[in-house]
Amino acid sequence: MENIFSFTKNDLIKKFESDGKKKFMASQVFDWLYDKKVYNFDEFTNIKKENIEYLKDNFTSDFIKIIKVEEDTDVKKILFALADNQKIEAVLMMHNYGLSVCVSSQVGCNMGCKFCESGRLKKIRNLETYEMVQQIILISKYIKQRIDSCVIMGIGEPFDNYDNVINFIRIINDPKALSIGARHITVSTCGIVPKIKEFSSLDLQVNLAISLHAPNDKIRNEIMPISKAYNLNELMDVLDYYYEKTLRRITFEYVLLSGINDSKENAIELANLIKGKNAYVNLINYNETKNIDFKESKKINEFYDILKKNGIDVTVRRKFGNKISAACGQLRSKEV
């Protein structure tokens, strides 16, 4: 039986119609699940008894479970247990412009980025759509507040779980579901070129972020194995295609690693790489962990200034959550 939280409304309509049910029942079900927040099919009082039995025979509404919450200034890290006893983490970030959740898309990750703690646990499986949707539902319920934005930047590579992630985006963006605006949803990828091209053709207005972290293939090959499959020329070409199709601005994420990618020459090279693109760079302080030898760079201000002088729009990501291993690159870094 499939979990009903994995269905977009359109998919639910198709399922109902193929089973001889009226399509308006999809709107009724969405209203109970997402507006009234009632999850027991027997309590769907405006649906006929025979259709209640149909729902019970064909769907489940079982939830993943929150088993631990850790808190730091303006951030909460939430540990979830899945039905098969696997564990994932999500992060609630409290900004002055609203509440944002960083969602995981896989149990483990196969991308193998050398500086990322999450990748030390190899991919065990993809998350189902409902397991992503329920991260947001349960966090919202826990804090008794609405979630304003979502970044798909937790454990896993979203485009390695492409279909489920796209369904997830459609559900949380649906005004009759979680109603998170498209421009408040960001999906981050390390650069799976064919999936970026596929993503370019979708009718979505969400934001795309690229985990770049190096200005050339030599450095990127050393710290991000994905670069051996898709080099920077291929990545930049598909991003040009993405912009032509969507006219959406691209974010380049760049974590500064001491002695690796933080020199003046690296900054100039990065500026030359992305100059002329409708994009900006988000510089990230490296969050050190006991299991990985990379060190935080002390040159972030200098790096920032060089990019600015070379005409690049650049921001520095706010640093928070590192005390509870909830910062960028730290999820699932402590044994559960």
C-alpha angles and dihedrals in degrees: 000000000000124000110249091222088069092067127092112214091254092052090048090052091051091048093048094047092048088054093049096258128133114263093225088071087076090064090048092051093047090050092054095044102042108021104032092028092221113147104176109094091211088065094058091107099179093056121088117255092242089055091048088056089048090054092048091049095049108030144038127208096196117150135221111238136241107228102168140015124193123188137207131161108313093344140087125192114209123200115205131196115214126211091263091050094254114140131225135173135220130185130223112207122194110210128175087249096052147289120313130187124207104211129203118227102188142027098247125341135252098200093093099208102182096221097047121095093199091065094059086081104065118226111284096176145325119268115247117239092254092054089059095043091050093054087067096039093051095045090050090050092047094054094033091229137107119258112236103190143011134209118193094213104113127103113336141025107281095208090054085064094038105154095046092046092051090050089049091053092049092051098047090044094050109109087219092053124037094331098211107164116247092237088056093057121084127184117197124203133178088222118285094173101200091050092048087054091049091047090054091067098052123107092242129120096198124130124262122213124188120209095220106155096165136060096213141028094251094063094034092053089054097051104024117042091194087075090069089061097040117021126206094265090056091045094050091046093054090046089055087052090048091053093047090053100041109019084219121147115243127223119215112203114208122182112199114229118190112252093355111075106350106089126118088250090053091052093051091046091051091050091052091047096058102025111130095023122117091244145103136214122240108201115209128200109229113247107217122222131189093243099054127059100214116115132215113260120240092202101077095114092049091046090050092051093051092052091048092050089052093055098257121142105232139174134181116232113239110252116228141130098045092119090065096034090253097121128106110301095008105091116127089007094129119067113255 
